[in-house]
Amino acid sequence: MSPRTDKAAWRALDLTRAYVARGHAASIERLEPDHLAHTRGRLLSDS
């Protein structure tokens, strides 16, 4: 893989991670306080 392709691949991965993190944060913002307390310390996908 060329250095340019490698850099583009890492950039795409960073963007994907940012997109997933934004979605995860949005999910947490919609939780009621009692649900948030129940899921604290775990990923929402684990519950």
ChimeraX attribute file (.defattr): number of C-alpha atoms within 10 A of each C-alpha:
attribute: neighborCount
match mode: 1-to-1
recipient: residues
	/A:1	7
	/A:2	7
	/A:3	8
	/A:4	8
	/A:5	10
	/A:6	11
	/A:7	12
	/A:8	12
	/A:9	13
	/A:10	11
	/A:11	12
	/A:12	12
	/A:13	12
	/A:14	12
	/A:15	12
	/A:16	12
	/A:17	12
	/A:18	12
	/A:19	12
	/A:20	12
	/A:21	12
	/A:22	12
	/A:23	12
	/A:24	14
	/A:25	11
	/A:26	11
	/A:27	11
	/A:28	17
	/A:29	11
	/A:30	10
	/A:31	12
	/A:32	9
	/A:33	10
	/A:34	8
	/A:35	11
	/A:36	14
	/A:37	10
	/A:38	10
	/A:39	15
	/A:40	10
	/A:41	8
	/A:42	9
	/A:43	10
	/A:44	12
	/A:45	7
	/A:46	6
	/A:47	7
